Amino acid sequence: MSGPAPDAAAAAVERLWLDRLYAIGRPVAHEFRNALNGVAVNLEVVRSRAHGDAPAASVARFADTAADQLESLTGLTDALLALVRPVAEPADVADVTARLATLLGAVARPDGGAVILTVVPDGARVRTTVSGEALRGLVAGLLLDAFDRTARLTCELDGRAAPTLRLCREGGPPLPEISADVRALAEQWGVRLDGGQAAWSATFPPSAD
């Protein structure tokens, strides 16, 4: 499927994506600040104790914590940078979903929630004929519609035939209605959306490449 007329597609994607990018960016910025503060505090403890007579074990604990926080911050940075770069064509549903899941998972973690992605086959590239920009907007719209900070959102991507992304929320309120703009853009690009309050699925037209 070639997709809708270029002008209509671009306008729809831009509207949806800007709304979702803002919704993602605000809470993610807070998590960035928290991670940076954590690294700074733990490194300051390491620096101050390294100049004294403190045993190495007391320094190592704070160094390990800083290293873990820096690793988390690196993952967030990579995922966020991917949001402002063009998506490679043909677009990979697994890659786009993984980046967004990383960011939303970091937002959910302090409140006891999680965003968990599994891909079948493991590590597979799952390509679609949906344009990269449209795919990013659609997946962001679906994940944000299904997201709850206190719940576990499972995202199962089956790439063995027509790529299908299944979303299920555990431990939170029932899933809401999928936003009208997400449904409209999905229809334009031949993406089939199904589901109700328990689970959703999005089936993307596969790419032969």
Sequence and secondary structure as in RCSB ss.txt:
>XXXX:A:sequence
MSGPAPDAAAAAVERLWLDRLYAIGRPVAHEFRNALNGVAVNLEVVRSRAHGDAPAASVARFADTAADQLESLTG
LTDALLALVRPVAEPADVADVTARLATLLGAVARPDGGAVILTVVPDGARVRTTVSGEALRGLVAGLLLDAFDRT
ARLTCELDGRAAPTLRLCREGGPPLPEISADVRALAEQWGVRLDGGQAAWSATFPPSAD
>XXXX:A:secstr
   S HHHHHHHHHHHHHHHHHHHHHHHHHHHHHHHHHHHHHHHHHHHHHTTT  HHHHHHHHHHHHHHHHHHHH
HHHHHHHHTS   SSEEHHHHHHHHHHHHHHHHGGGT EEEEEEESTT   EESS HHHHHHHHHHHHHHH  TT
SEEEEEEE SSS EEEEEEESSS      HHHHHHHHHTT EEEE SSEEEEE  B   
